Each structure stands twice: as C-alpha cells, then as structure tokens.
C-alpha cells in the first residue's frame, strides 16, 4: 500500500463523514437548543 492509497482512502472517508456529521448536527439541534434554554433559565 502506497502513501497515495492511504491519502485517497482518508479523503474518501472524510467526504463520507461530512454529510453524516451534518445530518447528526441537524438531528441534535433541537436537543441542544432545549438544553441551552434549560441552562439559561
């Protein structure tokens, strides 16, 4: 396995994680806002 192969795999892994992270963030957003409101009161 060459350095180019590992770099390609790392980049493809990151590209796959970006939309997944966005979906998780959107799903957790109401929960985060709710917790923030509880602590702000």
Biopython code that builds the backbone (N, CA, C, O; Angstrom):
import numpy as np
from Bio.PDB.StructureBuilder import StructureBuilder

atoms = [
    (1, "UNK", "N", (0.846, -1.198, 0.000)),
    (1, "UNK", "CA", (0.000, 0.000, 0.000)),
    (1, "UNK", "C", (0.880, 1.246, 0.000)),
    (1, "UNK", "O", (1.759, 1.388, 0.850)),
    (2, "UNK", "N", (0.648, 2.138, -0.941)),
    (2, "UNK", "CA", (1.482, 3.337, -1.043)),
    (2, "UNK", "C", (0.873, 4.485, -0.261)),
    (2, "UNK", "O", (-0.266, 4.402, 0.199)),
    (3, "UNK", "N", (1.642, 5.559, -0.112)),
    (3, "UNK", "CA", (1.162, 6.737, 0.609)),
    (3, "UNK", "C", (-0.041, 7.341, -0.112)),
    (3, "UNK", "O", (-0.966, 7.852, 0.521)),
    (4, "UNK", "N", (-0.015, 7.275, -1.461)),
    (4, "UNK", "CA", (-1.135, 7.836, -2.226)),
    (4, "UNK", "C", (-2.423, 7.067, -1.929)),
    (4, "UNK", "O", (-3.496, 7.664, -1.844)),
    (5, "UNK", "N", (-2.321, 5.759, -1.772)),
    (5, "UNK", "CA", (-3.508, 4.958, -1.480)),
    (5, "UNK", "C", (-4.121, 5.365, -0.144)),
    (5, "UNK", "O", (-5.332, 5.561, -0.046)),
    (6, "UNK", "N", (-3.283, 5.491, 0.884)),
    (6, "UNK", "CA", (-3.799, 5.847, 2.205)),
    (6, "UNK", "C", (-4.401, 7.250, 2.187)),
    (6, "UNK", "O", (-5.416, 7.500, 2.837)),
    (7, "UNK", "N", (-3.777, 8.165, 1.443)),
    (7, "UNK", "CA", (-4.308, 9.529, 1.353)),
    (7, "UNK", "C", (-5.674, 9.510, 0.683)),
    (7, "UNK", "O", (-6.595, 10.197, 1.126)),
    (8, "UNK", "N", (-5.807, 8.735, -0.373)),
    (8, "UNK", "CA", (-7.094, 8.655, -1.084)),
    (8, "UNK", "C", (-8.181, 8.100, -0.159)),
    (8, "UNK", "O", (-9.301, 8.609, -0.126)),
    (9, "UNK", "N", (-7.836, 7.058, 0.586)),
    (9, "UNK", "CA", (-8.820, 6.447, 1.483)),
    (9, "UNK", "C", (-9.212, 7.419, 2.589)),
    (9, "UNK", "O", (-10.383, 7.493, 2.964)),
    (10, "UNK", "N", (-8.248, 8.161, 3.111)),
    (10, "UNK", "CA", (-8.555, 9.135, 4.162)),
    (10, "UNK", "C", (-9.503, 10.211, 3.631)),
    (10, "UNK", "O", (-10.459, 10.589, 4.308)),
    (11, "UNK", "N", (-9.235, 10.703, 2.419)),
    (11, "UNK", "CA", (-10.078, 11.762, 1.849)),
    (11, "UNK", "C", (-11.491, 11.245, 1.590)),
    (11, "UNK", "O", (-12.467, 11.939, 1.876)),
    (12, "UNK", "N", (-11.606, 10.038, 1.054)),
    (12, "UNK", "CA", (-12.935, 9.489, 0.783)),
    (12, "UNK", "C", (-13.680, 9.271, 2.098)),
    (12, "UNK", "O", (-14.898, 9.441, 2.159)),
    (13, "UNK", "N", (-12.954, 8.896, 3.148)),
    (13, "UNK", "CA", (-13.579, 8.713, 4.454)),
    (13, "UNK", "C", (-14.097, 10.024, 4.998)),
    (13, "UNK", "O", (-15.191, 10.080, 5.559)),
    (14, "UNK", "N", (-13.306, 11.095, 4.835)),
    (14, "UNK", "CA", (-13.730, 12.412, 5.323)),
    (14, "UNK", "C", (-14.936, 12.900, 4.538)),
    (14, "UNK", "O", (-15.876, 13.442, 5.119)),
    (15, "UNK", "N", (-14.920, 12.713, 3.216)),
    (15, "UNK", "CA", (-16.045, 13.154, 2.382)),
    (15, "UNK", "C", (-17.322, 12.422, 2.786)),
    (15, "UNK", "O", (-18.414, 12.984, 2.708)),
    (16, "UNK", "N", (-17.183, 11.164, 3.221)),
    (16, "UNK", "CA", (-18.347, 10.387, 3.642)),
    (16, "UNK", "C", (-18.823, 10.835, 5.021)),
    (16, "UNK", "O", (-20.009, 10.722, 5.329)),
    (17, "UNK", "N", (-17.913, 11.344, 5.855)),
    (17, "UNK", "CA", (-18.273, 11.755, 7.212)),
    (17, "UNK", "C", (-18.923, 13.129, 7.249)),
    (17, "UNK", "O", (-19.709, 13.414, 8.153)),
    (18, "UNK", "N", (-18.604, 13.994, 6.272)),
    (18, "UNK", "CA", (-19.139, 15.365, 6.284)),
    (18, "UNK", "C", (-20.668, 15.379, 6.245)),
    (18, "UNK", "O", (-21.271, 15.991, 7.127)),
    (19, "UNK", "N", (-21.333, 14.737, 5.268)),
    (19, "UNK", "CA", (-22.804, 14.748, 5.266)),
    (19, "UNK", "C", (-23.375, 14.036, 6.486)),
    (19, "UNK", "O", (-24.419, 14.433, 7.004)),
    (20, "UNK", "N", (-22.698, 12.985, 6.949)),
    (20, "UNK", "CA", (-23.162, 12.279, 8.141)),
    (20, "UNK", "C", (-23.134, 13.200, 9.348)),
    (20, "UNK", "O", (-24.073, 13.208, 10.145)),
    (21, "UNK", "N", (-22.059, 13.982, 9.492)),
    (21, "UNK", "CA", (-21.949, 14.929, 10.604)),
    (21, "UNK", "C", (-23.030, 16.002, 10.505)),
    (21, "UNK", "O", (-23.589, 16.412, 11.521)),
    (22, "UNK", "N", (-23.328, 16.460, 9.286)),
    (22, "UNK", "CA", (-24.371, 17.477, 9.105)),
    (22, "UNK", "C", (-25.726, 16.928, 9.522)),
    (22, "UNK", "O", (-26.493, 17.617, 10.194)),
    (23, "UNK", "N", (-26.031, 15.694, 9.131)),
    (23, "UNK", "CA", (-27.315, 15.082, 9.492)),
    (23, "UNK", "C", (-27.415, 14.921, 11.007)),
    (23, "UNK", "O", (-28.456, 15.204, 11.599)),
    (24, "UNK", "N", (-26.328, 14.465, 11.631)),
    (24, "UNK", "CA", (-26.339, 14.306, 13.087)),
    (24, "UNK", "C", (-26.516, 15.642, 13.778)),
    (24, "UNK", "O", (-27.242, 15.738, 14.768)),
    (25, "UNK", "N", (-25.859, 16.679, 13.266)),
    (25, "UNK", "CA", (-25.969, 18.011, 13.864)),
    (25, "UNK", "C", (-27.404, 18.522, 13.758)),
    (25, "UNK", "O", (-27.932, 19.088, 14.715)),
    (26, "UNK", "N", (-28.038, 18.324, 12.594)),
    (26, "UNK", "CA", (-29.423, 18.779, 12.411)),
    (26, "UNK", "C", (-30.362, 18.014, 13.337)),
    (26, "UNK", "O", (-31.295, 18.594, 13.892)),
    (27, "UNK", "N", (-30.120, 16.710, 13.508)),
    (27, "UNK", "CA", (-30.970, 15.911, 14.384)),
    (27, "UNK", "C", (-30.795, 16.310, 15.843)),
    (27, "UNK", "O", (-31.749, 16.248, 16.619)),
    (28, "UNK", "N", (-29.587, 16.718, 16.225)),
    (28, "UNK", "CA", (-29.300, 17.065, 17.617)),
    (28, "UNK", "C", (-29.598, 18.528, 17.912)),
    (28, "UNK", "O", (-29.609, 18.930, 19.076)),
    (29, "UNK", "N", (-29.842, 19.335, 16.878)),
    (29, "UNK", "CA", (-30.040, 20.770, 17.076)),
    (29, "UNK", "C", (-31.177, 21.080, 18.049)),
    (29, "UNK", "O", (-30.958, 21.859, 18.978)),
    (30, "UNK", "N", (-32.388, 20.512, 17.890)),
    (30, "UNK", "CA", (-33.463, 20.797, 18.851)),
    (30, "UNK", "C", (-33.076, 20.393, 20.271)),
    (30, "UNK", "O", (-33.411, 21.091, 21.228)),
    (31, "UNK", "N", (-32.377, 19.274, 20.411)),
    (31, "UNK", "CA", (-31.947, 18.823, 21.733)),
    (31, "UNK", "C", (-30.964, 19.815, 22.337)),
    (31, "UNK", "O", (-31.066, 20.157, 23.515)),
    (32, "UNK", "N", (-30.009, 20.280, 21.529)),
    (32, "UNK", "CA", (-29.016, 21.250, 22.004)),
    (32, "UNK", "C", (-29.702, 22.552, 22.402)),
    (32, "UNK", "O", (-29.369, 23.141, 23.431)),
    (33, "UNK", "N", (-30.668, 23.008, 21.585)),
    (33, "UNK", "CA", (-31.387, 24.252, 21.898)),
    (33, "UNK", "C", (-32.187, 24.077, 23.184)),
    (33, "UNK", "O", (-32.213, 24.976, 24.025)),
    (34, "UNK", "N", (-32.831, 22.940, 23.341)),
    (34, "UNK", "CA", (-33.604, 22.675, 24.551)),
    (34, "UNK", "C", (-32.723, 22.698, 25.788)),
    (34, "UNK", "O", (-33.093, 23.293, 26.801)),
    (35, "UNK", "N", (-31.561, 22.057, 25.718)),
    (35, "UNK", "CA", (-30.631, 22.050, 26.854)),
    (35, "UNK", "C", (-30.147, 23.463, 27.139)),
    (35, "UNK", "O", (-30.036, 23.860, 28.298)),
    (36, "UNK", "N", (-29.857, 24.226, 26.087)),
    (36, "UNK", "CA", (-29.382, 25.604, 26.259)),
    (36, "UNK", "C", (-30.451, 26.449, 26.946)),
    (36, "UNK", "O", (-30.133, 27.275, 27.801)),
    (37, "UNK", "N", (-31.708, 26.248, 26.579)),
    (37, "UNK", "CA", (-32.796, 27.014, 27.201)),
    (37, "UNK", "C", (-32.934, 26.652, 28.670)),
    (37, "UNK", "O", (-33.164, 27.525, 29.506)),
    (38, "UNK", "N", (-32.795, 25.367, 28.989)),
    (38, "UNK", "CA", (-32.910, 24.929, 30.387)),
    (38, "UNK", "C", (-31.816, 25.571, 31.228)),
    (38, "UNK", "O", (-32.078, 26.048, 32.332)),
    (39, "UNK", "N", (-30.585, 25.585, 30.706)),
    (39, "UNK", "CA", (-29.467, 26.134, 31.478)),
    (39, "UNK", "C", (-29.503, 27.654, 31.528)),
    (39, "UNK", "O", (-28.946, 28.255, 32.447)),
    (40, "UNK", "N", (-30.153, 28.288, 30.548)),
    (40, "UNK", "CA", (-30.185, 29.757, 30.517)),
    (40, "UNK", "C", (-31.208, 30.305, 31.504)),
    (40, "UNK", "O", (-31.128, 31.472, 31.890)),
    (41, "UNK", "N", (-32.172, 29.478, 31.920)),
    (41, "UNK", "CA", (-33.204, 29.974, 32.842)),
    (41, "UNK", "C", (-32.717, 29.935, 34.281)),
    (41, "UNK", "O", (-33.451, 30.315, 35.193)),
]
sb = StructureBuilder()
sb.init_structure("model")
sb.init_model(0)
sb.init_chain("A")
sb.init_seg("    ")
for serial, (resi, resn, name, xyz) in enumerate(atoms, 1):
    if name == "N":
        sb.init_residue(resn, " ", resi, " ")
    sb.init_atom(name, np.array(xyz, "f"), 0.0, 1.0, " ", f" {name:<3s}", serial, name[0])
structure = sb.get_structure()
